[in-house]
Structure formats: C-alpha cells, structure tokens
Amino acid sequence: MSIKRSKVWLVLGLQVALAAAAQAQELPDYEWVPGVRDFQPFAPASDVTSSYGRGVNRRKRGWFFTIEDLGWTTSSPERTTIGNANFTPLVSYDGQGYFQQQNTLDTGFIQPGMQNGERIQLGYVGDDDVGWMVGYFWLHSRTDTAAASNAGMSFASPFIPGVPGNETEGFIDNYVNGASVFGNGFLAADVDVNKNGIHGQDGRLVPVPGVPGAFTLQSAPVDYGDLIQLPIEFSEIRTKYASRAWSIEVMRTWGLSKSRRADHGIWDFMAGVRYLRFRDSLFVDAEGYSQSATLNANTGFVTVTGQAKQIQGILADTQFNQTADNNLVGPQIALRWQKQRGRLAMSVSGRFAPMANFQNARQTGDIADRSNSASLNSVFVRQPIDNNLVLAGKTVATGALPILQYDTPFLHSTSVNHTRHSTQFSPLGELRIDAKYQIFRNVYATVGWTGIVMGGIARSPNMINYSLPAMGILNTGNRQVLFLEGINFGITVNR
C-alpha cells in the first residue's frame, strides 16, 4: 500500500472517529448507542432502577430482540385413500371369479409429529411508547412415509367403445387345444366372458376338421362384451408426505394507558401486515416386477430363466408428485399483556388476521411408464405364476411355460403435468403464552406455547384425481383447517 493511500485512510478514520465522538457527546448519559437506553446487559437482575422509574412492571423502551427454538406439530390432512375411493368395481384375473378392487393404503400414516424451527423478533419502542416490530418464524420440513407390498390402488377408468384412452379393462388369454397349430399344442384365445361364442379380439373358435377336440380361430368383429375390469395392483407402493411453513409479520406497536397499580401488568396493541406460506406434498411410487423374461405374444409362452420375474400390475410403473402451496397475506391486529413479579414474568398475546390465500397446486408424474413397454405390445403378464393355469395333460417345450396374459389395447404410457390456481379466504388466529425468568436486568430465559389455527388451506393428499388417462387436480380438499402448535424456548432481550 502506498504512503499516499495510507494517509487517505488515516484521514478518513480520524473523521469517522471525530464524528462518533461528537455524536456521543450529544447522547444522554444513559445511552451508549442511539436507541439503546441504559442497556447494561449483565447488570444484576435485582437492580431494577432505570431512568424511567423503579419497578419491574415498567414498560421497557429502546431496542428489543427475541430468538427461540420451536418444537411444533402440524395437524394431519383429512384422511383419504391412496387411490380412488369412489371407484372400486368388481375385477377379475381370469373372467371367472370376481372380487372388489382395493385401495391398500390411505393417508393414516401422516401423523402430527414434531417439527423443529426457529422464531426471531426485532423491534424498537420509543419514549412515547410507540414503536415497531418485525417477527419471523421458519418451521423445517418433516416427512412421513409408508409402503405396502402386493398393494392395490384404484384409478377410475371406465371403458367407452370407440374412445381410446388409458382404460384398465382388458381381454384375458386362455389356452385351448390347438392340435399343433403352433407346434406346441396350445392355442391362445381371449376368454369368452359373455358366452356368445366370440372370444374378444380373437374371433370364433371353430373345430379343426379331422382332429377331434382341436380348435382354430376364425375372424369376427371384436366383442367388447368380453372386456373385464382388471385389478390394479403393484408389487410395491411407496409414499412420502412432507410439509413446511414460514411466516413474516411487520407490526406497529402502541403502549396502552398504564394502570395505576404496577402489579396489574402492561398492555400493548399492535397492527400491521403478515405473510404466511404453508406447503405440503405427497409423492407416490408404485412399481411392478421388472420384465426379464422372453414373451411370445403369439403362442402365450414365457421363457423363464433362473429367478426371472415378469411385470405385475397393468399400470406398473406409475409415480406422481402432488404439491399444494398456500400463500396467505393480509392485515393483522394483536394484543399483548405482560406482568412480572420478582424474577418471574408472564406474557400472553393474541393475533388475528383475515387473509387471502393464493393457492398453487401442481401435479407431475407418469402412468404405466416401463422402459420395455414398446416390446410388450400391450400384453401384460401376472406374477406369481399360478400352476393351475397350465392345462392338465398338456406338455410344454423345455424352459417355456404358458401363463395368464392380459391384452389391453387402449392402455398406453402417459405423462402427468397439471397446475391449478385458486384464491380462498383464510382467517388466521394465533395465541402465545410465555413464561420468562430474568437472568440479568434486560435478559430473560423464555419458555412457552404457541398455537396457530387457519382455515381455507389446501392439502395435497386430498386434491388428487385418481382417474385415467392422465389423472388431474380436484377442486376439493383446498378448504381445510390447519393447526400448528407446540413449545418454544429461547432468550428475550429488553422485552
């Protein structure tokens, strides 16, 4: 550094020091920094004399500050199924026996567990008992998880002839004596569910001339009456729910008229604005077994090697993520009371805010997204292999086994991408109860309880439209009551 530059910095430093000294000469004796009145942070708590008078229930003036750790819980969303609760049709694996479609999981796994967070307040009170305050809290993300094996999840998917989509109805292949039509003694034909002689997409079964008991297929119009609703199940479903919240408030404060008796405590009125954001999400990952065997769609044979497994579940693999983002903003009023006796103090405050909630919901994912979906040609197989599906008295080629197949010509892999925006009225109420212990004159250890209740809140698990072809976001589930509550502990300075 050059000598000239050093001189410049020296001159500037002297100017700053002289300005600070001049300002200090103008400060009252009890102020060591502008706005900080006789702070003395480590003065004994028993010394309660100040420039404003004697008594622990005198209103404190100047700057104040609080910092607290939070241990809060978030109320659970309304309980609902992971799957369409209003679409549980009779389903079948073989067109013979039927049972009710099931939703194995629901949102009962989402519990109001403890979430950590922080809360900070900073403010100033002047000589006229009028001041301001900025408050902020952050509640960290918490997750709940659940999983189930061989689990069902219903999607509304009614079949409409001539309108292809992601219908989960299908034709089921059965095996009849084909008299070496394919050189292996089996003939794959759709099950004739309505018993009209036409086997779904495959046509009519007609006898093979000169070969008793053997059949061949004759073309015929597709018989959609042979479609059956196939069960929607997955080898494993995993779910994860997460939520978090944060808020900021800016308030003007007014000290109300003091009682003639100091032991009655002091009152403050506050008014300002507040913003609160609450966001939650539900992620669902539903998988089937991987396809690691060779499927011959013509003969109905699957070449199985070792422990190879085929696809389980006609919608495997399906995954989606639903989020609900609540942005509450509006005016807020508050009332606070505080009283101290000896070193112990207590304060109670309440807040009310009629707020507008700007909601943003987002849904993304994929339905029936297999890496090998193209090679399967809309033919799906079920595992585990049921030995009863092998026709009695028939032999199969070495290393090959005929198993039940589902042909779903209107089912395709589909991407999911939806957004929805709405505005709701969300009144907010908050109650804080704190107990404080005076460590030094202006320093307190604080412990307390906070409860926040608000209405008109969107919760992600209740906004999912479980329907095909591409799901969607419901216009319900976005007017729920949310309750945040729990303990807080920390340090308060000059408050």
N, C-alpha and C positions, 0 to 999 in steps of 0.2 A: 504494500500500500504506500503511495507517495506521501511526502510531507504535506503538500497542499491539501490532499484529500483528508488526511488525519486532522488538519486544522479545521476543515469544514465540519467534520463530525463532532469535533470538540466544541465548536461554537454552537451547533445545534443542540448538543447535550446540555450546555450551560443555559441556553434559552428555555429548554423544557424544564430544567430544574428550578430556574428562577420563577417561571410561570406557576409551577406546582407550589413553590413556597409562598408566592403571593396569594394563591387561592386558599392555601391552608391558613394564612393569617386572617382571611375573611370568614372562615368556618367558626361556628360556636365551639366553645371548649369541649362540648360533649360529642362532637362529630369528628371522627378521624378519617372518614371518606364521605363525600357528599351523599346524603340519603341514609347513611348508616349511623344511627344515633346511639352513642354510648354503648356500643355493642358488647365489648368485653366478653368474648365467648366463653372464657374459662373462669369468669368471676363466680364465686361461691353461690349456690342456689339460695342460701339463707339471706343473702344480701338482696333485698327486693326494692331498695330505694333507687329511683331514677329521676330524671329531670322532669318527668310528668307527674310525679307524686309517689306516694307509698301505697303498696297493696298489690297482691298477686293477681287480682281480677281487673287491673287496669289494662286498657287496650294497648297492645304493642304497636309501635309505629316504625317506619323505615322499611327496609327490605326484609322479606321472609322467604323461606325455602323449605321444602319437604322432599324427601326421597324415600321410597318404600319398595319393598319386595311384595309381590302378590302371590297368593295361592288360591286361585279361583276355580270354580266349576262352571261348565256351560250346560244348560238343560238340553236333553235329548230331543231330536225331532219327533214328530208324530210317528208312531210305529207303523211300518208298512212292509210289504213283501218285496224281496228282490225278485221281481217278475210281475206279470200282470195278474193281479188278484181277481179281476173280473172275467178272465178268460181261462177257464180250466175245463176244457172239453174232455170227452171220452177219447182216449187214444189207444193205439194198438201196435204191437210189434209184428203181428202175423195176420191180421184181418180176422182172427178167430176170437181171441179173448180181448176184452177192453177194460181199461182202468182209467181213473181220473188223473189228468195232468197235475203235477205237483209243483209248488214253489218251495224248495227245501229251506232256503234262507230267508230271514227277514232282518229288519234293522234293530232288532232287540239287542244286538251286540254293542250298539252305540250307548255308552253309559256316561253319566256326568262325572268323569274323573278329574283329578286335579291338573290344572294348567298353571305354569309359572309365568310371571310377568313383572313389570315394573311400573311405578307411578311417580311422576315428578310434578311439583308445583312451584312456581316462582311468582312473586308479586311484591307490591310496594303499597304502603299506607302512609299518607301524608299527615301533616299537623291537623288538618280539618277532618280527619277520619274518613277521607275519600281516597280510594286507590284503585288498583287493578290487579288482576291475577291471571296467569296462564297455567293451565293444567293439561297433563298428557299422561295416558297410560297405554301400555302395549301388553297384550296377552298372547303369549307364544303359541305356536301350533301344537295341537295334540291329535294323536291318531288312535283309532280303534280298528281292529282287524278281525276277520272271521274267514273260515274256509270250510268247505264240505266236499266230500268225495261222492261220485256217482249221484250227482245232485241235479234236480230239475229246476228250470227257470222258464216260465211261460211267456210267450210273445203272441199277441193277437195277430192271427194270420189267416183269416177266412178265405177260402178259395172262391174266386169268381171266374167262371169259364170265359175264356177269350180275353181276360185282362191279366197278363202275366205279371208276377211280382215275386216277392220272397215268401211264397206260401210254403208252409211246412207240411202240407198234405203230400202224400206220395203213393206210388204203386209198389207193391211188395212182390218180389220174385219168389216163386215157388219152383219146385223141381219135380218133373214127371218123367216117366219112362219115354225116352226119345228114340229107343231102338237104334242106337249107334248113329243118330242123326249128326251128332258132333264127334262121333268116335269114342265117346266115353259113357254112353248110356243114360245121360241126363239131358233134359230139355228145360231151360229156364223160361217160365211164363208168369205174368202177373197174376196174383190171386184174384179170382172172380168173386169179389165181395158181395155183389148184389145178385149173384147166381143167375145171370141172364145168358150165360154161355159165351160172353165176350170177356176176354182176360185183359182188361185195362188197355194198354197201348199195343199189346202183342197180337190181338186178334182172337180168332176162334181156334180151339183145339179140335182137330179132326183126326180120326183114326188113320193109321198108316196101312194102306191096302196090303194084305198078305202077311201082316205082322201083328198077331193078336196082342192086345194090351198096349200097343205103342201108338204114339200120337205125334202129329206135326202141327204147325201153326199156319193158319190161313188169314190173310189180311182182312181187317174190318175197321169201321170207324172207331176212334178212341172212345172207350166207355169211361167217362169221368165219374160214373157212379161207383167205380172200383177204387177211387181215391179214398184213403183214410188219413185221419189226422195222426201224424207220427209223434211220439213223445219227444219233447225237447229236453235232453239231459246232457250232462257233461261229465267227463271223468273227474274234473276238479273245478270248483268255483272258488275264487279268492276275492275278497272285498276289502277295501280300506276307506275309512271315513276320516276326514281331517277338518278342523275348524280353527280359526284365529280371529282376533279382534284388536282394534286400536281406536283411540279417540283423542281429540284435542278440543279444548274449550278456552275462550278468551272472555273474561268477565270484568265488568266494572263493579267495584265494591263500595258500599256506604255503611259507615258505622251508625247504628240506630241510637236513639237517645238512651243514655245510661240510667239505670235505676239508682235511686238514692242510696240503696244498700248494695255494697260491692259484692256481697255473697250471693246476690241473685244472678250473677254472671253477666255476660255481654252478648249483644246480638249484632249480626251483620246481614245486610241484604245485598244480593248480587244479581246482576243481569248482563246478558251478553249473547254470544252465539256458540254453537257446538257442532262438531262433525264427528260421526262415529261410523266406522266401517267394520262390518262383520261378513266373513267369507267362509263358506264350507264347501266341501267336495266329496263325492262318492265315486270311487273307482272300482270297476268290476272286471275281472279277468276270468273268462270261462274257457277252459281248454278241453280238447278231446285227445285220445291217444294219437300218436303220430303214425302216419302211414309208412310202413317199412316192409310191406309185402307186395307181391305182384298180383294184380287183379285182372282177370279176364272177363270183361263185361259180356262176352258172347256166350260163354259156357257156364258162367256162375262159379268158376273155380278161383280160389285164392291160394297161391303158393306160399306157404308159411315156412320160414326158416328160423330155427332156433326159437328165441322168445319174441319174435316179431309180433307187433300189435297193429291193428287197423284203426281207422277213425271210429271214435264213439261219439255220437251226437251229431245230428244233421246240421246244427249251427256252429259246430266247432271249426275254427276257434273264433270266439267273439269277445271283444273287450271294448269298454267305453268308459268315459270320464264325464261326470256331470258336476258343474260348479254353479253356485249361487252367490252372487256378490251384492251385498246390501250397502248402500251409501246413504246414510242419514245425515241431514243438515237442517238446522233451524234455530230459532231463538230459544234462549234458556233463562230461567229465573231460579234463584236459590236463596235459602235462608239458613243461617248458621248460628248456633248458640254454643258458648264455651263458658266453663266455670272451673275455678281452681281452688283447692283447699290444701294448704301446705305444699308439698311437692307433687301431689296428685292432681291431675286435671282431667276433665272430660269434655268432649265436644260432640255435638250432633248436628248434622247438616242434611238438608233435603234439596233435591233438584227436580225440576220438571221442564220438559222440552217437547212442544208439539212440532214434530219434524216431518219433512218429506223424505221418503225413501226411494231413491233411484236404483232400481234393481236391474242387474245384468246377469242373465243365465246363459251358460254355454255348454254344449254337448258335442263331444267328438269321439270317434272310435271306428270300429269295423265289425261287420256282421259276417260270419262264416268265412273268415279270412284264412285260408290254408295256402301254404306255399305250393302244394301239389294239386290244387283244386282243378286245374285245367286237365290234368292227366286222368282224373277220376270220372270225367264226363257225366257229372250229375249223379253218379252211382255211389251210394254210401253203404258201408257195411257196419255191422254192430259187433261189439265185443263185450263180454267174453263169448266165445263160440259155444253155442248150445248143441250138444251132441244129438239131441232129439231132432235137429234139423236135417241130419243125414238120413236119407231114406233107407228103410230097412231092406236088407237083401241086395243092396247095390254095392258095387266096389268102385273105388276111385283110383285115379292114377297116383303113383307114388309121389308123396310130397305135396299133393293137392287135396283140398277139402272144400266141398260146397257149403257155403254159409248163407245166412239170410242177407238179402240185399234190398236197398231202398232206392228207387228211381224217382227223383224229384225234379222234373223238367223245368219247373218255374222258380227254382231256388238258385240264387246267384250271390256271389260275394258282393257286399255293398258297403260303401264308406258312409260314416255318420258325421255330419257337421251342421249344427243348428245353433242359433242365437235367439234370444228373446229379451226384450226390454219392456219394463213397466214401471209405473210410479204408484206407490202406496202411501197412505197416511200412517205414520209410525209414532205414536206418543211414547215418550220415554220418561220414566221416573227413577230416581236414584236416592238411596238412603245410606249415609255413612255414620257410624258410631265408633268413636275412638277414645281410648284411654291413654293418658300420657303421664310419664314420670319425668320430673325436672332433674336433669343431671347437673347442669350449670345454669347460670342465670337465664340464658337465652337458648339453651339446648335441651331438647326433650327426646326421650325414647318413646316411641308410639307403637301401639298395637290396637287393631280394631277390626271391624267387619264392614263390608260394602255389599250392597245388593242393588242390581240394576235390572229393571224389567222394561221391555219394549214390545210393542205389537207390530203387526204388518211386516213380519220378517219372512223372507224366502229361505226354505231349507231344501238343499239339493236332492236328498233321497225321495222327496215327495213330489218332484217335478218331472220324473222320468216317464215317458210314454213308451211302455214296452209293447211296441207293435211293429210289424214289418210292412214295407221293406226297409225303412231307414230310421225307425224309432221316432223321436221328437221330444219336445218340451211341453209339458202340460201347463195350462193357465191356472192350476190349483196348486196348493202347497206353498203359496207365497204370502200367506196372511197368518202366520203362526206367531205365538207368543214366545219370546226368548227371555231367559232368566240367567244372568251372570251373578254369581255371588261367591263370597269367600273371605278369607282373612288377609290382613295387610299388616306389615310391621316395618319400622324404619326409624328415621331421625327427622325431627322437626326443629327448625331454627327460627327463633323470633316470631312465633306464630301462636 
